[in-house]
Amino acid sequence: MTDDNPLVCAIVVGQNDRVWLPACLTTLCASDYSRLEVIYVDNASTDESVDCVKSLAPAIQIVRNSSNLGFAVANNQALTICLNRAVPYAFLVNPDTRTPTGLVSGLVKFMERHQEYGIVGPIQLDYGADSLGQFNAWSRKVLSNGDRHLFYAWDSNRPSLAEPPACPNAGEHSHVANYAYVEGAALFARTSTLRHIGIFDPVYHSYYEEVDLCRRCRKGGHGVGVLLDLHIEHKRGGGTVGNRVHKRAYYYTRNKYYYLFTDPEYLVRDALSLGIRWFARDVMNSIYHQGKLPCTIMQLLQIMCWLGVKVGRIARQRSRLVHMSIED
C-alpha cells in the first residue's frame, strides 16, 4: 500500500497492562500499512505502563487519565481526537493482543471496497506462538451461532438483525460472518459511520458497549461483519481494564440488563419478562457461585436500583434507536 491510502488511528486503552504492552505495541507498529498512527489511553496505571509506552514508541500519542474512566469513555477520548482530525478509520485494539503484519492493510482494503460496512473486525485466535488456527471463545461463538439473535439461548424465536447489508458485491461476502457484534478487543470502524451513529455510550463503562455500538451501526443502515480471512491473537481476560473481579461482575451484569431494556426490538413487557428470568438465574448463580461473572446478592440489588434511576435514560435510548430506523 502507498502513502496515498487513508490514515488509520489504532487506539489502545489500558490500566496496569505493562506485561502485555510490549507485544501489543511492537506488533502494531510493525504493520506493513504505512499510514498508521497509535494513541494509547492510560486509565491511571500504577505499574509504569506509560513509561513502557514512551520507551517502546516515542511517537505514540498518550492520553493519561487520573482515574479509571472505563473502556467506553477512554476509547471515546481517542475517538474524539480521530473525529476532530477527520481520520477516516479507527482501530480499537486491546493490550492483550498481537497484530499480524498485514492485518491493518487487509481491514482497510475491505472497507474501501465495501462502503456499505461501518464496523468490521478480524476473527480472533488464542494468544500464543502455537495458536494459529485455534479460535478463541468469542470466535467460536461467531462460527457456531452465526447470525442468530444475541439472546437466542433465551429467546430462540426472535429474528436477528445480524445479516449482510444490501450491496452490489453481495457474492463476495462468503468470508464475512454477520455476527451480532464485533468485540471491542479488535474493532475497526469507519469514522464517517461514527459521526452518524455516535461513539460509545459512556453509561456502559465496560462490557456491552461495543454490542450497543454495533446495534446502532445496523440501525443506522451500516453493515457489521467479522472477516474470517483476517485474524488477530487475543488473550481474553489478559487485559483487566483495571477492574477487580467483583467490579467486572457488576458491570457485566448491569450492562446486560441496560442493553436489553434499551432495545426497541423488545416490547417493554417482553423485555421485563426476559429480565425477570435473568434475575432469577442471576440470584441462583450468586448463591452457588456459578456463571461467567456471578454477582453477589447485594450487587444484584444495587443493579436493580440503578436501573430504576435510569428509567428516563433507557426510554430516551429506545426512542433514539427507533428514530434511527425510521430515518434510514
N, C-alpha and C positions, 0 to 999 in steps of 0.2 A: 504494500500500500504506500501511497505517496503522501507528501505533506499537504496535498490538496484535499485530503479526506477530513471529515468533520471531527472537531475536538471532542474528546471523551474525558469526563472527570470521574475518577474512581474515588469512592467515599468509604473510609474505614472508620468505624466507631468502636471504641474500646474503653474498658476500665480494668486495670490490673491484668492486662493481657500480654505482659512483657515476654512471656515464654513463647507466644505464638507470632509476635510481630515480625521477627527476622525473616521467617519463611514466607509469611504473607506479603510483606512489602518487597522483598527481593524478587519473588516470582512475578509480582505485579509490574515492577519496574523493568523486568527483563522481557516484557511484552514486545512482540515484533510490530506492534502498532505504534507508529512514531508520534502521533498526536494524542498522547495520554498524559494527563496530569492527575495528581493524587492529593486528596485532602484527608487528613487524619483528625478526627474529633475525639478528644480525650475527656471522659466523664470522671474527672477528679481521681485519677490513678495515684496510688501511693507506692508503686513498685518500679518507679523510674521509666515508665513506658515512654513518656515524652522525650527523655534523654536518649532512649533507644532509637526512636524515630529520627531524631536530629542527627544521630551518628550514622544511621543507615543511609539516609537520603536527605541531605540538607535542603533539597529543592521542594520537598513536600510541604504543603501549607498545613499549619497546625492551628486548630481551634481548641482552646483549653478552657474547660468549664470548672467552676469551683465546687460543684456538686454533681451527683449523678442525675442527669436530666432524663435518662431513659433512652431507649433506642429510637423512638419516634421523634422526639424533639431534637436529639443530637443529629440525626440524619437531616431533619428539616433545616438545621443551621447551615449545613453544607449544601443542601439542595437550593436554599435561598441564594447562596453565593452563585451557584450554577445558573439559576434563573436570571439573576441580575446581570450576569456576564453573557447571557444568551448562549451558553454552552449547549450544543444540540443533544448530547447524551450523558446520562449519569449512570454509573455502575456501582451499586451498593455491594460491598464485599465484607464479610465478617473476618475478624482477625484470625480465626482458626480455619483458614482456607489456604490452598496453594493453587495458583492460577497457571494453567498451561500457556506456553508462549503465544500460541495462535488464537486464544480464546477471544480476546477483545476484537481482533480483526474479524473473526467469524460472526460475532454478535453484530458488529457494525454492518457487515456485508448483508446479513439477513434483514436488518431493519431498513437499510437503504433500498433494498429490493421490495420489501413488503411494508409499504406505508400504512397498511390497514392495522398493523400491530402497534400497540402503545407500550406494552411491557412484555419482556421475554426473559428467560433465564436458561442456563445450561442444566443438563442432568447432573446430579451430584454423585460422586464416588466416595467410598470410605477413605479416610485420611491415612496415607502411608505409602511408602515406596512400592509395595507389592499389591496395591489395591486396584490396579487397572481392571475394569470390568466388574468390580464388586460395588453394586449400588448401595447407597446408604438408606436409612429408614425412610426418609422423605421421598427419595426416588422410587423406592419400592411401592409406596402408596400411589405415586404418579402412574406407574406402569400397571398396577393391579386395579386401581379404581377408575382410571381414565376420566371421562367427562361426567361421571356421576356427581350428584349434588354433594356438597361438602358434608352435610349431615345425613348422608344416605343410610348409615347404620341405625339411625333413629327415625328416619323418615324416608323409607325406601321408594315411595311412590312420587315424591316431589321431583318435578323436572329440573334439570340443571341448566345454568346459563353458560357452562363451560363448553362452548362449541366454536369451531373456526369461523372467523368473520367472512362475510361475502367478499370475494375478490376475484380478479381475472386469472390469477395464478393458483386457484384452489387445488389443482392437481399436484402442486409442489409441497403440499402440507402433510405428506405422509410421514415426514420426520419431525413433525410438531405434535406434541401432546397438549391437548387443551384441558389441562387440569384446572381445578378451582382457583388456584393461586400459584404464583411464583414465590418461593421462600425468600425472605429478605436477606439471607446469607449470601445470595448471588443474584441480584435483581438488576436488570438492565432496562432503563426507562428512557423513552423519548421525552425530552423536556417540554416540547410543544403539547404533548398529552397532559403533562402535569400542570401546565398553565390552564388547561381546560377543566380538569377534574380536581385539582388541588393536590397538595402534598399530604403527608401523614396527618391523621387526626391525633393531636397531642394527648388526648384523653387516654389513649391506649398505653402509653409509656413503653411497655414491652409486651410482646405477644399479640397476635391477631391484627397488628397494624398493617402488615403487608396484605393480609387477607381482605381487609376493608379497602385498601388501595386498589387491589385487583378487581374487586367488586365494582368500585366506582369507575374503573377503567372500562369495564364491559358495559356498564350502564351508560357511559358517555359515548359508546359506539366504537371503542377501540379494542383490538384483539389482545388476548393474553395467552402466551404459549410457552411451553418448555421444549427447548431444542434438543432433540435426542442425539444429534450427531456432534454436539459440543459438550464438554464436561469440565468440572472443577472438583478438586478434593476438598471435603468439608468434614471436620471432626464431629460436629453437632454436640454442643454442650461443652466444647473446649473453651469457647469464649463465654464468660459468665455474665457479661453486661453488668457486672458489679452487684448483682442481686444475690443475697443468700437464699438458700432453698425455700424457706418459708415465704419470702417475698416473691420469689418466682412463682410459687404455687398460687399466691394471692392474685397476681396479675394475670396468670394464665387462666384461672377460673373466672375471675371477674370479667375479663375481656371477652370470654366465650359468651357469657350472658349478654353483655353490651352489644356484641356483634349481632346476636340473634334478634334482640329487641329492636335494633335499628334497621333490620332487613324488611323492606316493604313487600317482599315476595311472600312473607308470612302475615296473614291476618293476625290482629292482636290476640284473638282468642287462641289461635294455633300456636303462636309464639309462647303465650302463657302456659299452654298445655305441655309443650315440649320443655319449657323452663322448669315446670314442676317435676317432670320426670327426671330431668338433670339434677335438680336439687335433692331429690330422694336418693339418687345414685351417689351424689357427692357426699351426702351425710353418711351413707354406708361406707364409702371409701375412707372418710375421715376416721370412722370408728375402727375399721380394720386395716388402715394404712395401705390401701390398695390404689391402683390407678397410676397415671403418669406423674402427676404432681398433686397429691392429695392435700387439701386444705384442712385446717383444724375447724372444729365447730364454731369457735369464736370468729375465725376468718370468714366463714360462710355467712354468719350473721352480719358481719361488717359489710360484706358484699351486697347483701340484700338491702341494707340501709343505704349504701352508696347508690345503688340502682334507683331507690326511691327518690333520692335527692336529684338524680339526673333525669327524671322523667321528662322534663321540659326539653332538655337537650336531645334525648332519644327521639322525641316527637319531631323536632326540627331536622334531625338527620334522616329520619324516614321520609319526611316531606321533600327534603333535598334530593334524595335518590329517586323518588317518584317523578319529580320535575326534570331530572336529568334524562329519564327515559322518555318522557313526553316530548322534550325539546329535540331529542335525537331520533 
